[in-house]
Amino acid sequence: MKEIEVEVAFDNTKKEMIELLSKYEYLGEKEIYDIYYYDPLRDNLKPESDLRLNETFRIRKTDKGCYMTYKKQHFKGKLWIYSDEYEVVIENFETVKTIISMLGLEYLITVHNKRRVYRYNNFEIELEDVEGLGIFLEVERLSKDADEMKVKEEIRNFIRNLNLKNVRELNIGKNQYLLSQKMNRTLNLYNDTKYD
């Protein structure tokens, strides 16, 4: 399944965002812990020199269950386009952590966030409060065969119509963002997409 999404930072307050998104179908809140791992013996799961993560392996714990996920990122040059996502439900989070460790995978980073989830047509809209980073808006559509660039532009137009303050589109994931902070590295976080 292709995960096609756009994630943006903005200068609106959380209260303003909740009010602005209240016109969409509210699906509830969720708290998520994502633990990312890398394989010291294989380059495809290691961050590149610019900390870009081309493939990721994580386990996720939420209030509704636990999941194991492998993602392969697709880029056009340095611009992230979409991800192929392969995810399965796991029953015992701690046992899976032990298995991962015994297989020799090593801890990379943890992303902890709280999300308010909304739906509009075929878009899932998430207002994310990410520990250590701040508030973001992610709009996503899953598809098997859609034209990625066309879907991304539909999502961008949706975000433009929200009339947010000082919108900046992220070109890296929150895991990569936190990793750059952990390593005291400055990254170019945003792409050149215009929202005004």
N, C-alpha and C positions, 0 to 999 in steps of 0.2 A: 504494500500500500504506500502510495506517495503522500508524504506529509508536506503540504504546501502552506506556508504561513508567512506572516509578516509580523515582526515585533518592533515596537517603537517605545522610545522614551519621550517624555513631554514635561511641560512645566505646570500642568493642572494639579490641583491637590487631589488627594484620595476622595475626599468628600464630594468635590466637583465631579469626579469621574463616576462615582456611584450614582449621583443624580442624573448625569448625562446618559448612563447606560440603563437607567431604570425603565426606559421605553421598550427594551428588548425582553424576551422571555428569560426570566431568571431561573437558573437550574440549581443554584445552591453554592455552598462554599466547600473547599477541600484544602487540606494541608498535605504537602508533599515533601518527602525526603528522598532525594536522588543521590545515590553513591556511585561515583564513576571510578572505573578501574582501567589500568593499562597493563599490557603484557611486556615485560622487559626484554623478551626474546623475539618479539615481532614488531616491526616498525609501524604497521598499519594502525595500531591502537595507541601509539605514542604521539604526543603533541609535536608538531613540526617546529622549526626554529622560530617561526612567528607565532607559535602557540596554537595555530589552527589545528582543529581536530577533524580529520577526514572521516574517521570511523570512531564510534563510541560504544562502549559496553557499560551498562548500568543496571543497578537494581533499585527499584522504587518501592517506597512504603507510603501508603495513604491510609486514611481512615476507612476506606472501602476495600482494601486488599493490597497485595504485594505483586510485583511484576519484575520480570527480567527482560531487558530490551537491548537489541543491537541495532545501531543506526549507521547507515552509510550516507554521508553527505555528498551532494552534487553541487559543484561550483561552475561558474562561467568566469574564467580567470580567477579573481579573488572574490567575486560576488557569489554569495550563497544563494542557490536556486531552490532546492528541496532536499528532502531526506527520504530514503527507503527505510522503513521502520518495521522491525520484526520483534513482536512482543508476545510473551506468554505469562500466564498467571502462575505464581509460585505460592505454595502453601505455608512454608516456614522460612521466614526472612533470615533468621539467625543461622539456620542450617545452610542455606544458600551462601551466606557470607563465609561460613567455614569452608564450604566446598571451593569457593572462588579462591580463597587463600591457599588451600591445599593444592590447587592447580597452578599456583605460582603467579597469579595475577596480583598486582599491587594497587593500593589505594591511590587515587589521583585527587579527587575533590568531592565535597558534598555540597549540594544545592538544596537549601530549605526555603520553601515558599508557601504562602497562603494565597489561594486564588478564589475570586468570585467569578462564577461561570454563567455566561449568557448564551442565547442562541438567536440568530437572525437568519432566516432562510436556511441556506446550507453552510453558514459560517458558525464556528464556535468562537466565542469572544471571551477572553480571560483577562481580568484585571489582576495582575500578579504583584504581590508584595514580597520581594525577595530579600531574605536576611543578608545584610551586608552590602546590598546594592541599591535598593529603593523600589519604586513602583514602575511597572511596565504594562503595556497593553499588547496582548498577542491575539491575532485573528488568524484562524486556521481553517483549512478545508482539506479533508482527506479525499483522495481520488485514485483510481487505478490507471486512468488513461488520459487525464486532462492535459491540456497545453499549460505547462507550469508558468510560463511568463504571462499568459493571458489571465490565469487565476490570480497570480500575484498582483497584476494590475487591477483586477476587480477588488481585491482586498485593499489595495492602496486607495482606490477611489472611495471605498466604504470609510476608511480612516479619515481621508480628506474631508468627507461630509460631516464628520464629528466636530470639525472646527476646533481642534485642540491647540493649545499654546506651544509654540516652539517644538514641533515634532521632529524627532531624529530617528531614522530607521536603523536598527541594529544590524550589523553584518557578522556578528559572532553570537554564539550561544551564551547563556548565563554561566554555564560551566567554564567556558573559556574566559569570560569576563572575571569570574572569581579566581581562576587560575592565574591570570595576569596580576591580580592584586597580591595573591599569595607569593608570587615570584618577583614582586616589585618591578613589573614590566609595564611600559606604556604601550597600549595597542591602539590602532585606529578602530574605534568601536562602531562607527557609523558608515553607511554608504552615502552616495551623493543624491539619493532620491529626494525630490522636492515635494513638500506638503503644503506650501503656502501659495 
